[in-house]
Amino acid sequence: MTTIIYGNPHGRVYYMHGGKRVYMESGKKSPGMPQGWHESESDELPEIGIHEGEWVYNMLNKYTEHLWNTDSPLFAKTQVMFNSASEYPPKARAAAVNLLLKYIDDDAIYIEPHCNASGNDWSDAQGHKVLYNEAASKFAPMLSRCIDVNKAPDTKERALKLAALSWALDEVNCPAMYAEMFFMTNKYETAIAQKYLGIEGSYLGLQEFHNEVNDD
């Protein structure tokens, strides 16, 4: 059975300090959300909006909890690396994956879930895309079909986008993909991502992909 390794390069999220919410290494954010390292004046946040690192962190946590609670055989074949972008830039993340691969006996695929953004204001940009190294070329269309908030029942279908990525993923010694799940600068997609956090719009899509890989 294939092992899936998930990386969250924006793995540091918020903590409370003196009644204020402090964001660290949160990656991109929706308009109106506090900046990374910014101490908000209160715990009140906009009704619609997310921090990339917090969303991915929570989604991957919910996914592993789901696999555990359903006694899924995929639980033993799922590895999650919670990293910090400042401590683990792309080349260092590739090196960390390659080190982990030495302790995995079967085939492996590396996936980094991300949230996309278009500028600093709300926009109409929408959809998702999968970037991949050459070794993952046959897996990228499969992942693209499975991920994104369009798995939620009340979202509209969007065109699938694939792009070859000549970047640090080329240094990963297994099929590797960089998944932009949705646009956090699109109010509709962000609201769906919040409403279906880790349910139809995210981790069930990852589980569907994992099952398809093993059925292939």
C-alpha positions as CSV (number, residue, x, y, z in Angstrom):
1,M,0.0,0.0,0.0
2,T,1.3,3.5,-0.9
3,T,2.2,5.9,2.0
4,I,1.1,9.5,1.6
5,I,3.3,12.1,3.3
6,Y,1.7,15.5,4.0
7,G,3.7,18.6,4.7
8,N,2.4,21.9,6.2
9,P,5.1,24.5,5.6
10,H,3.0,27.1,7.5
11,G,2.5,24.8,10.5
12,R,2.9,27.4,13.2
13,V,-0.5,28.8,14.1
14,Y,-1.9,31.2,16.6
15,Y,-1.7,31.3,20.4
16,M,-3.2,33.5,23.0
17,H,-1.1,36.0,24.8
18,G,-2.5,38.7,27.2
19,G,-6.0,38.2,25.8
20,K,-4.7,38.7,22.2
21,R,-4.5,36.3,19.4
22,V,-0.9,36.1,18.0
23,Y,-0.3,34.6,14.5
24,M,3.1,33.0,13.7
25,E,4.1,31.7,10.3
26,S,0.5,31.6,9.1
27,G,1.3,31.9,5.4
28,K,-1.3,33.7,3.3
29,K,-4.5,35.1,4.8
30,S,-7.9,36.3,3.8
31,P,-8.5,40.1,3.6
32,G,-9.1,41.6,7.0
33,M,-7.4,38.9,9.0
34,P,-4.5,39.8,11.2
35,Q,-1.0,39.6,9.7
36,G,1.5,36.9,10.8
37,W,3.2,37.9,14.0
38,H,0.5,40.5,14.5
39,E,-1.2,40.8,17.9
40,S,-4.8,41.6,17.2
41,E,-6.6,44.0,19.5
42,S,-9.1,41.4,20.5
43,D,-10.1,37.8,19.8
44,E,-12.8,39.1,17.4
45,L,-12.1,38.1,13.8
46,P,-14.0,38.7,10.6
47,E,-16.9,36.4,10.0
48,I,-15.4,35.2,6.8
49,G,-11.6,34.7,6.6
50,I,-8.9,32.2,7.3
51,H,-5.1,31.9,7.8
52,E,-3.5,29.4,5.5
53,G,-1.4,27.7,8.2
54,E,-4.3,27.4,10.6
55,W,-6.6,25.9,8.0
56,V,-4.2,23.4,6.7
57,Y,-3.1,22.4,10.2
58,N,-6.7,21.9,11.4
59,M,-7.6,20.0,8.2
60,L,-4.7,17.6,8.4
61,N,-5.4,17.1,12.1
62,K,-9.1,16.3,11.4
63,Y,-8.0,13.9,8.6
64,T,-5.8,11.8,10.8
65,E,-8.4,11.8,13.6
66,H,-11.0,10.6,11.0
67,L,-8.7,7.8,9.8
68,W,-8.1,6.8,13.4
69,N,-11.8,6.9,14.4
70,T,-12.9,4.9,11.4
71,D,-10.2,2.3,11.9
72,S,-9.0,3.0,8.4
73,P,-6.0,1.0,7.1
74,L,-4.9,4.3,5.6
75,F,-4.0,5.6,9.1
76,A,-0.8,3.5,9.2
77,K,0.1,4.8,5.7
78,T,-0.3,8.5,6.4
79,Q,2.6,10.6,7.6
80,V,2.2,14.3,8.5
81,M,5.1,16.8,8.8
82,F,4.1,20.1,10.6
83,N,6.9,22.4,9.6
84,S,7.6,26.1,9.8
85,A,8.3,28.0,6.5
86,S,11.1,30.0,8.2
87,E,12.8,26.9,9.6
88,Y,12.1,24.7,6.6
89,P,12.4,26.5,3.3
90,P,11.6,24.5,0.1
91,K,14.9,22.8,-0.2
92,A,15.0,21.9,3.5
93,R,11.5,20.4,3.2
94,A,12.6,18.3,0.3
95,A,15.6,17.1,2.3
96,A,13.2,16.2,5.3
97,V,11.0,14.2,3.0
98,N,13.9,12.3,1.5
99,L,15.1,11.5,5.0
100,L,11.7,10.1,5.9
101,L,11.6,8.1,2.7
102,K,14.5,6.0,4.0
103,Y,12.2,4.6,6.7
104,I,9.3,3.8,4.5
105,D,9.4,0.4,2.9
106,D,6.7,0.8,0.3
107,D,5.9,3.4,-2.4
108,A,5.3,7.0,-1.2
109,I,3.8,10.2,-2.5
110,Y,4.4,13.7,-1.0
111,I,1.6,16.3,-0.9
112,E,1.7,19.9,0.4
113,P,-1.8,21.3,0.8
114,H,-2.0,25.1,0.4
115,C,-4.6,27.8,0.1
116,N,-4.3,30.2,-2.9
117,A,-4.6,34.0,-2.9
118,S,-5.0,36.7,-5.5
119,G,-3.7,40.0,-4.1
120,N,-4.6,41.5,-0.7
121,D,-8.3,42.2,-1.4
122,W,-11.3,40.0,-2.1
123,S,-11.4,39.0,-5.7
124,D,-13.3,36.7,-8.2
125,A,-10.3,34.4,-8.7
126,Q,-11.4,30.9,-7.8
127,G,-10.6,27.2,-8.3
128,H,-7.7,25.0,-7.5
129,K,-4.6,23.6,-9.1
130,V,-2.0,20.9,-8.6
131,L,1.6,21.5,-9.3
132,Y,3.9,18.4,-9.5
133,N,7.3,17.0,-10.3
134,E,7.8,14.7,-13.2
135,A,7.4,11.6,-11.1
136,A,3.9,12.6,-10.1
137,S,2.6,13.3,-13.6
138,K,0.2,10.4,-13.5
139,F,-1.0,11.2,-10.0
140,A,-1.7,14.9,-10.5
141,P,-4.9,14.5,-12.5
142,M,-6.2,12.1,-9.9
143,L,-5.5,14.5,-7.0
144,S,-7.0,17.4,-8.9
145,R,-10.2,15.5,-9.3
146,C,-10.4,14.6,-5.6
147,I,-9.4,17.8,-3.8
148,D,-10.8,21.3,-3.4
149,V,-13.9,22.7,-1.8
150,N,-15.9,21.7,-4.9
151,K,-16.4,18.4,-3.1
152,A,-18.9,20.2,-0.9
153,P,-22.5,19.5,-2.1
154,D,-23.5,23.2,-2.7
155,T,-20.5,24.4,-4.6
156,K,-20.2,24.8,-8.4
157,E,-17.9,22.8,-10.5
158,R,-14.6,24.5,-11.5
159,A,-12.1,23.7,-14.2
160,L,-9.2,21.5,-13.2
161,K,-5.8,23.1,-13.6
162,L,-2.5,21.3,-13.8
163,A,1.0,22.9,-14.1
164,A,4.4,21.3,-14.2
165,L,6.5,22.7,-11.3
166,S,10.2,23.0,-11.8
167,W,11.2,23.9,-8.2
168,A,12.2,22.2,-5.0
169,L,9.7,19.4,-5.6
170,D,12.1,18.2,-8.2
171,E,14.5,17.4,-5.4
172,V,12.0,15.1,-3.7
173,N,12.9,11.5,-4.3
174,C,9.3,10.4,-4.9
175,P,6.2,11.7,-6.7
176,A,5.5,15.1,-5.1
177,M,2.6,17.6,-5.5
178,Y,1.8,21.0,-4.3
179,A,-2.0,21.4,-4.0
180,E,-3.7,24.8,-4.0
181,M,-7.0,23.8,-2.5
182,F,-9.0,27.0,-3.0
183,F,-8.7,30.8,-3.1
184,M,-8.8,32.4,0.4
185,T,-9.3,35.7,-1.3
186,N,-12.7,34.5,-2.7
187,K,-15.5,35.0,-0.3
188,Y,-17.6,32.2,-1.6
189,E,-14.8,29.6,-1.6
190,T,-13.5,30.8,1.8
191,A,-17.0,30.5,3.4
192,I,-17.3,27.0,2.0
193,A,-13.9,26.1,3.3
194,Q,-14.8,27.3,6.7
195,K,-18.2,25.6,6.7
196,Y,-16.9,22.2,5.5
197,L,-13.5,22.4,7.1
198,G,-12.1,18.9,6.9
199,I,-15.4,17.3,5.7
200,E,-16.6,17.2,2.0
201,G,-14.3,20.0,0.9
202,S,-10.9,18.7,2.1
203,Y,-9.9,15.5,3.9
204,L,-12.5,13.2,2.3
205,G,-11.0,14.2,-1.0
206,L,-7.5,13.3,0.2
207,Q,-8.9,9.9,1.4
208,E,-10.5,9.4,-2.0
209,F,-7.2,10.1,-3.7
210,H,-5.3,7.7,-1.3
211,N,-7.9,4.9,-2.1
212,E,-7.6,5.5,-5.9
213,V,-3.8,5.3,-5.7
214,N,-4.0,1.9,-4.1
215,D,-6.7,0.7,-6.5
216,D,-4.7,1.8,-9.5
